């Protein structure tokens, strides 16, 4: 039977590290995924209001096939500057795409909207470049979940959001993990209960072991934070499998099913729901047809688990506009 990796984090994929930086006064932050070497990446967007940087180059017909880091940040359009901080820092390390005697770090990024969450947003200078540099400097195999990094100021329809992660090791020997900042228009829990929509996929009581409720609310009009327009769930799925850029894109596409399994509703016109996929290429596919099928299914499952873990791990901060799950 497939089991979670030893850390139950995306960094169970060997060679990956994650760094977080938070500003609790602004109530926002940044999360960076970086590897020991450049890695193949893809992306798929299903929300109607995305905010991105350098996602066009991840298409299968583009020249650059690998990236140096992926960035998730709060701050709406301001947060895209976090990738500039990461790129600057990587350049000083000599990392990037070689062009003559220059190196250009390739750092795709996505942002979520957390500008009306109770934090102080009256900055005189955009803080996200600094946060990007700090997050990269903090990159490690172990990292915290909940109110940290890109999930620091995140919210859902009913509860505060957060940063989540999960992993699984498949019978093929491949590891796949998910990392997600949950700032959804919808809700990760069933109605007003403590039960998670992702409960059927839970591993070893990783988000409380409460299972599903015995009764469900009316399904067609779930609670949302529609009036706030303060949404977007952004994530990354990663594997040690050897995948092409096109296969990474298909992996990201499949992982969106995890959003739909864990958030009600998802992929709305007011969400910028996006998933990056990353492949380190350490383990070739022995059975390409079956392996890619199960990698895609696992990507969706670990993403659903990571979403629930984000909400489960969130702790209250001063001036939060919503309660945290633990208050239930």
C-alpha positions, -999 to +999 in steps of 0.1 A: +000+000+000+013+035-008+024+054+023+033+090+031+069+099+029+090+102+061+082+139+066+048+139+048+061+170+030+069+179-006+105+177+004+102+139+006+111+143-030+149+141-027+168+172-036+139+197-029+139+224-002+112+248+008+117+282+025+092+304+041+092+341+051+064+359+069+057+395+079+031+392+107+026+430+109+015+430+072+001+395+077+015+381+045+045+361+033+063+342+006+072+305+000+100+293-023+106+258-037+142+253-048+162+222-057+199+212-058+198+216-096+174+230-122+142+210-126+116+205-153+084+223-146+049+228-160+018+248-150-019+247-153-044+275-144-081+268-138-092+299-118-106+330-135-084+356-118-047+344-118-016+365-110+016+350-124+052+356-136+070+336-163+044+310-167+043+313-205+078+298-207+066+266-191+046+256-222+059+225-239+069+244-271+091+269-253+130+269-254+138+269-217+127+235-203+139+238-167+136+264-139+157+273-108+129+279-083+091+283-080+076+311-058+042+313-041+034+347-025+007+368-009+002+404-018-017+402-051+002+419-079+027+434-054+037+399-044+051+391-078+081+411-068+090+382-044+103+363-075+127+393-082+142+389-048+147+351-054+162+357-089+186+383-075+198+359-048+201+330-071+222+351-095+247+358-068+250+320-064+258+317-101+225+299-108+204+305-139+201+300-176+234+307-193+234+334-220+269+342-230+288+353-199+255+360-180+232+338-160+195+345-158+176+326-130+143+312-142+118+318-114+081+314-122+057+327-096+021+329-086+003+351-061-029+352-039-049+381-027-045+388+010-047+426+011-078+429+033-071+404+060-065+426+091-028+433+085-011+467+080-008+473+042+004+509+043+040+501+033+061+528+017+082+502-001+071+469-016+082+443+010+079+412-013+114+414-028+128+412+007+105+384+017+115+364-014+152+367-005+144+357+031+124+327+020+151+315-003+177+319+025+154+298+048+151+269+024+154+236+041+141+200+040+119+206+071+095+235+072+064+246+091+028+244+080-002+267+087+002+305+091+036+308+075+050+318+041+024+324+014-002+311+038+004+336+065-026+358+058-047+334+038-084+329+044-112+307+032-150+312+033-153+302+069-119+298+084-084+312+082-063+295+055-026+286+056+002+266+040-001+229+036+020+200+023+017+162+020+035+133+002+031+097-009+055+070-021+039+049-049+045+012-056+065+022-086+091+037-062+083+073-072+076+099-046+051+127-052+044+156-029+022+187-028+027+222-014-002+247-013-012+281+000-050+279+007-068+312+002-100+299-013-133+316-021-149+284-008-144+263+022-123+233+031-147+221+058-182+207+054-207+234+064-201+247+099-186+214+110-150+204+119-151+178+091-129+182+060-141+176+025-107+158+020-115+133+048-117+102+024-081+107+015-066+113+049-035+093+060-028+084+096-051+111+111-029+138+096-057+163+099-075+150+130-090+118+118-126+131+121-139+115+089-169+128+071-201+140+089-233+121+089-252+150+073-243+173+045-255+208+037-273+217+005-246+213-022-256+239-047-250+271-027-221+265-004-207+294+017-182+317+000-164+350+007-177+363-026-181+399-013-145+401-003-130+392-037-100+380-017-092+346-031-069+322-049-054+288-040-019+283-054+002+252-052+030+229-065+031+192-070+066+176-073+080+142-081+113+125-085+101+109-118+117+117-151+090+138-169+090+160-199+077+196-198+044+183-214+041+155-189+046+181-161+018+201-175-004+171-175+006+164-139-004+199-129-037+195-147-045+163-129-036+178-095-064+204-099-088+175-090-073+178-055-087+213-053-121+201-063-120+173-038-109+195-008-125+229-015-162+237-021-165+255-045-132+257-064-119+271-097-144+300-096-142+332-117-129+351-086-101+325-078-068+325-096-064+288-089-030+276-103-008+246-098+029+242-109+044+208-114+080+200-109+101+169-118+136+163-106+141+134-131+159+112-106+139+081-113+129+070-149+095+057-157+096+019-159+060+017-173+053+051-188+016+046-194+008+032-159+033+054-141+020+087-155-016+076-148-009+069-111+013+099-107-015+121-119-040+105-096-016+107-067-010+144-074-047+151-069-049+130-038-018+145-021-030+180-030-064+174-013-046+162+018-022+192+017-052+216+016-068+200+047-034+200+065-030+238+058-063+245+076-057+220+103-023+235+112-034+272+112-030+291+144-047+323+154-030+357+150-040+391+163-068+409+143-077+378+123-110+384+103-120+347+108-115+319+133-090+291+128-100+254+125-086+246+160-113+270+175-139+244+163 
